[in-house]
Amino acid sequence: MTFVLVVEDDPAIVRTLTINLRARGYDVEAVGDGRSGLQAVDERPPDLVLLDLGLPDLDGVEVLRRMRAGSRVPVLVLTARHESDDKVEALDEGADDFVTKPFDMNELLARVRALLRRAGGSDEPLVVETEHFRLDVTERQATVGGEPAHLTPTEWQILEVLARHGGRLVRHQELLREVWGPAYARETNYLRVYMSQIRRKLEPDPGAPRYLLTDPGIGHRLRTT
């Protein structure tokens, strides 16, 4: 199981991150200050660190500097600072990416997935090709019959989850949690609306879908043949 260390002193943000990351299958530990973060990295090396810059004991950039002295773990910086100098300094000290508070949870989770893919040595794009359409999920580019097609961010998130399962069934609750978060696990009407929109954009016959299939009452799958 992928282990994510959260170094953040705001209890509300910690709770939100922990709930959303655990709902997506990550093992999460949270600490509230920089020294505890450095100790946690030494005791149990994580696969990814979410690091706040505004910590109560050490500045987040200093924590990052010390962390980089002995670890190459991917670090996603969380910052309420909007000045570009702070972000540049964090990147110069070895941060892999950053998000500015208040952040969009779906964007943060997408950045987490991207950093973990890179850390795992997989630079292969996630691409789905069928007789009728092509989806470069990594770059979020779609063509239907060779012509560009526009998909919304939420539609791309749904397609990414389905594509990562390689044609296997994704249960309604899992798909809802992945895209909207754990509070929406029963909102199956969301999926009906969005799956209908996606079919209209991609399927040759949206009324008789060939690729975006539904197992009634259970879940959805994305086939390529």
C-alpha positions in Angstrom: 0.0 0.0 0.0 1.3 3.5 -0.9 2.4 5.4 2.2 1.8 9.2 2.3 3.2 11.3 5.1 1.3 14.6 5.7 3.3 17.3 7.5 0.6 20.0 8.3 -0.4 21.8 11.5 -4.0 22.8 10.4 -6.3 20.1 11.9 -9.1 20.8 9.3 -6.7 20.4 6.4 -5.2 17.3 8.0 -8.6 15.7 8.4 -9.7 16.5 4.8 -6.4 15.1 3.4 -6.5 12.0 5.5 -10.1 11.2 4.7 -9.7 11.7 0.9 -6.3 9.9 0.7 -7.5 6.9 2.7 -10.7 6.7 0.7 -8.5 6.2 -2.4 -6.5 3.4 -0.8 -3.5 5.3 0.6 -1.9 4.6 3.9 -1.7 8.0 5.6 0.3 9.3 8.7 0.0 12.9 9.7 2.3 15.0 11.9 1.9 18.6 13.0 5.4 20.1 12.9 8.6 20.0 11.0 10.8 18.1 13.5 8.1 15.3 13.7 8.1 15.2 9.9 11.8 14.7 9.7 11.7 12.0 12.4 8.8 10.2 10.6 10.8 10.2 7.3 13.7 8.6 9.1 11.7 6.0 11.0 9.4 4.9 8.1 10.3 6.2 4.7 7.2 7.3 2.9 6.4 7.0 -0.8 5.3 10.7 -0.9 5.3 13.7 1.5 2.7 16.5 1.6 4.6 19.3 3.2 3.1 22.6 4.5 5.5 25.6 4.4 4.0 27.4 7.4 4.8 25.0 10.2 5.0 26.1 13.9 8.6 25.1 14.6 10.7 25.0 11.5 10.0 26.8 8.2 8.8 24.3 5.6 11.7 25.2 3.3 14.2 24.3 6.1 12.3 21.0 6.6 12.6 20.3 2.9 16.3 21.2 2.9 17.0 18.8 5.8 14.9 16.1 4.2 16.7 16.4 0.9 20.1 15.8 2.7 19.1 12.1 3.1 16.1 11.3 1.0 14.8 11.7 -2.5 11.1 11.0 -1.6 8.7 13.0 -3.8 7.5 16.1 -2.0 4.4 18.0 -2.8 4.4 21.4 -1.1 1.3 22.9 0.4 1.5 26.7 0.8 -0.7 29.6 1.6 2.1 31.9 0.4 1.3 33.5 -3.0 4.7 35.1 -3.6 6.5 33.5 -6.4 9.9 33.8 -4.5 8.7 31.3 -1.8 7.6 28.8 -4.4 10.8 29.2 -6.4 12.9 28.7 -3.2 10.9 25.5 -2.4 11.4 24.1 -5.9 15.1 25.0 -5.7 15.5 23.1 -2.5 14.1 20.0 -4.0 10.2 20.2 -4.0 8.7 18.2 -6.8 5.5 20.2 -7.1 3.3 22.6 -5.1 -0.3 23.6 -4.6 -1.5 26.9 -3.2 -4.1 26.9 -0.4 -7.1 26.8 -0.6 -6.5 24.0 -3.0 -9.0 21.9 -5.1 -8.9 18.3 -3.8 -9.2 16.8 -7.2 -6.2 18.8 -8.5 -4.2 17.8 -5.5 -5.0 14.1 -5.9 -4.1 14.3 -9.6 -0.7 15.8 -8.7 -0.2 13.1 -6.1 -0.9 10.4 -8.7 1.5 12.1 -11.2 4.3 12.3 -8.7 3.9 8.7 -7.7 3.9 7.6 -11.3 7.1 9.5 -11.9 8.7 8.1 -8.7 7.8 4.6 -9.8 9.8 5.1 -13.0 6.7 5.0 -15.2 6.7 7.7 -17.8 4.3 5.8 -20.0 1.3 7.8 -20.9 -2.1 6.4 -20.1 -3.7 6.1 -23.5 -6.9 4.4 -24.6 -7.4 3.7 -28.3 -10.6 2.3 -29.9 -11.9 2.1 -33.4 -13.8 5.3 -32.9 -11.9 7.5 -30.5 -8.5 8.0 -28.9 -7.9 9.3 -25.3 -4.5 10.4 -24.0 -5.6 10.5 -20.4 -2.2 11.7 -19.1 -2.2 14.7 -21.4 -6.0 15.0 -21.4 -6.4 15.1 -25.1 -9.2 13.4 -27.0 -10.0 12.8 -30.6 -13.2 11.2 -32.1 -12.9 10.1 -35.7 -9.6 12.0 -35.9 -11.2 15.3 -34.8 -10.4 17.0 -31.4 -13.1 16.5 -28.8 -13.6 18.5 -25.6 -14.1 16.8 -22.3 -14.6 18.6 -18.9 -12.2 18.0 -16.0 -14.7 15.9 -14.2 -15.3 13.7 -17.3 -11.5 13.2 -17.6 -11.4 12.2 -13.9 -14.0 9.5 -14.5 -12.3 8.3 -17.6 -8.9 8.2 -15.8 -10.3 5.9 -13.1 -12.0 3.6 -15.6 -8.8 3.5 -17.8 -6.6 2.7 -14.9 -8.7 -0.4 -14.3 -8.0 -1.8 -17.8 -11.5 -2.9 -18.7 -12.3 -4.3 -15.3 -15.5 -3.3 -13.5 -15.3 -0.3 -11.2 -18.1 -0.2 -8.6 -20.3 2.9 -8.3 -19.1 3.7 -4.8 -15.4 3.4 -5.8 -15.8 5.6 -8.8 -17.7 8.2 -6.8 -15.1 8.3 -4.0 -12.3 8.6 -6.5 -13.8 11.5 -8.4 -15.9 13.4 -5.9 -14.7 12.1 -2.5 -16.0 9.9 0.2 -19.0 12.1 1.1 -20.5 11.3 -2.4 -20.3 7.5 -2.3 -24.1 7.1 -2.6 -24.7 9.9 -5.2 -25.2 7.5 -8.2 -27.2 10.1 -10.0 -23.9 12.0 -10.6 -22.6 9.0 -12.5 -25.8 8.7 -14.6 -25.5 12.3 -15.7 -21.8 12.3 -16.4 -21.7 8.9 -18.1 -24.5 10.0 -20.4 -22.5 13.1 -21.3 -19.3 11.2 -22.0 -21.2 8.7 -24.2 -22.7 11.5 -26.3 -19.2 12.8 -26.9 -17.4 9.5 -27.5 -19.7 6.6 -28.5 -20.8 6.1 -32.1 -24.3 5.2 -30.8 -24.8 6.7 -27.3 -28.1 4.8 -26.9 -26.3 1.5 -27.4 -22.9 2.0 -25.9 -20.1 -0.2 -27.1 -17.2 1.1 -25.0 -18.6 2.8 -21.9 -20.6 0.0 -20.3 -22.8 -0.1 -17.2 -23.5 -3.1 -15.1 -26.9 -2.0 -13.6 -26.8 -1.4 -9.9 -23.1 -2.4 -9.7 -20.7 -0.2 -11.7 -19.0 0.8 -14.9 -16.2 -0.3 -17.2 -14.3 1.1 -20.2 -13.7 -1.4 -23.0 -11.6 -0.8 -26.1 -13.1 -3.4 -28.5 
